Amino acid sequence: MPAVPSRVIAELLWAWQEGDEGARDRLVPLVYEELRHLAHRYLRRERPGHALQTTDLVHETYLRLVGQDKVRWENRSHFFGVAAGLMRRILVDHARSLQRRKRGRGWHRVAFDEAAVVSREKATEILAVDEALRRLESLDARKSRVVELRFFGGLTVEETAQALGTSTATVARDWQAARGWLYHELGRG
């Protein structure tokens, strides 16, 4: 299914925040499919029978998104940027839950360019990425946000630039620098 034009999503978001409940009802199936595609991309490389299913991730993200009553939606990129942050929190929370059941396993190197997937075997990796992102955020919040939007949110460089209100060149530089920093940090563990 092709992506819904940004203009359509933006118009529905604006109408919804102005109180048009019908706009929300029309928006739901449009963003649900995009969220499902995004979640599937994260989880597709996982072995069959992994702990978190695509539908679970989408439903939890969607429920948290529609509960965002105080957010002033700016555009499609902003909406999916918020979704990226929520997916990250869900994946990290799930990984922490798995780790509590498996205390004692050591950290190991993360293949950062791979999609984020959650299983007992990957829980440690997601927690390591989250911890590294927190350290990066304390050093450079924008670079951390670029990683969150690109890695967890699946946004393109252009969409990330729009969500952050910066240029695509800045996002590309931040993405490259942040990846190098994260490779170094994750390789130490």
N, C-alpha and C positions, 0 to 999 in steps of 0.2 A: 504494500500500500504506500503510495507516495505521500511525502510529508504535506501536511496542511499548510497553506501559505501563511506566513507570519502575520500578514495584514488581517486575515480572518480571525486568528487567535487573539490578536491584540484588540480587535473590535469587540469580540465576545468578553474578554477580560474587563475592558472598560465598562461595557454595558452591565456586566455582573456587579462590579463594584459600585455602580450607580443604582443598584437595587433591582435590576431586571433578572428575576429568578429564571425566566425562560432562557436567558443568555447562558446561565450556568448549565441548564439542562442541555442546551445545544453544544456547549463546550466540552462537557464530560466525555462523550464518545470520541471526540477529536483528540484530546490530550491523553485519554486512556490508551489509545492505540500507540501513540508516540512513547508514552511511558513504558508500555509493554515491550516495544521494540528495544528501547534503551536497556531495560532490565534483562531482556533475553540476550542482548549483546554481552552483558556482564557475565551471565551465567552459562552461556553456551559451551564454553570449553571445559566445564566441570564434568566429572564422571557422572554417569547415570545414577540416579538415586541420591544425589547430594542433598544436604540438609535444607537449603532454602530454595524454593521453587520460584520461577519467574512471576507467577500469579501472586504469590505471597508478597514479594517485594513490591510489585505494582500496587496491590491493594493497600498495603500499609502506607506507601508513599502517597497514594491518592487520598486516603483518609486524612492524612496529616495536611495535605495541600488544601482540601476543601475546608479544613478547620482554620485556615489562615484568614480570618475575617478582618484583621487590622492591617493587612498588607495592601499597599496601593500598587497594583500591578502596572508596570510601565509598558511591557511588551512581552512577546513570546520568549525572548532570551532571558528576561528577568524571571518569568514564570518557571522556565526549565532550569534556571540557575538556582532558584529556591528548591526545586525538585532535586537537583544534584546534591545540595546540602542535606536534604532529608534522607535521600538514599544512602549517603555516606553514613549518617547517624544510624540508620537502620542496619546497615551492613556491619558497622563497628559494634553496635549493641548486640547483634546476633553473634558476632565473633567472640565478644567478651563472655557471652553466655556459654558458648562452647568451651572456651578456655577455662571457665570456672569448673567445668566437668572434667577437664584434662590437665590439671595443675602439674607442673614439673617438666613440660616439654620446653626445649630450648628454642631460641630464635634462630631463624635461618634466612639466607639471602632471598630477596623478592625479585621476581622478574617483573619490573615495573611497567613495561609496555603491554603486558598481558591484561586482559579484562579482569576486573575485580570479581572474584567468585567466592562463594562462601560454602565451606564444608569444614569438617573437623580439621582436615589437613591444611586448609587455607586460612583458618581463623587467626593463627599466629601472624601470618603475613599481613592480613588486613589491620591487625592491631599495631604491627610495626609501622605500616604506612601511616596510620592515624597518628601515632606518637611522633613520627618524623614530621608530619605536616604541622603538628602543634609547635614543634621546635622551629620549623621554618616560619610559621606565622609570627612567632615572637621576633624573628629577624626581619622578615619582609612579608607583611600581610597580603599584599597584592599577589606576590608569587604563589603564596599558599592558596589563595582564592582561585588563581588561574589553574592550578593543579586540580583543585576540587571540581571546578566547572568542566575541565577537559576530561579528567580521569573518571570521576564519579558521575558527572552529569552528561558526558558524551557530547558536549557542545563543540562545535568547530571553532577554529581560531576567530573567525568573523563573529560568530555568535557570542563568544567569550568577550571579545572586544566591545561588542554592543552592550552586553550585560554589565561590564565594568566601566563603560564610558571612556574607553581609551582606544588607541589605534591598534590595528592588527599587527603592525611591526613590534609594538611594545609587548603585546601578548606573545608573539612568536619568540621574542628575546627572553621574556620571563619564563615561558614554557621550557625553553632549552636550558636556561640557567637553573631553574628549579629541578628539572630532571637530573642534571648533573649533580646538584647538591644532594638530592634524595638518593641517587645511586651510591654516592659516597657514604651518606649516613646509614643507609640500609645495609651496605656492605660491611660496616663495622660490627654489626650485631651478630 
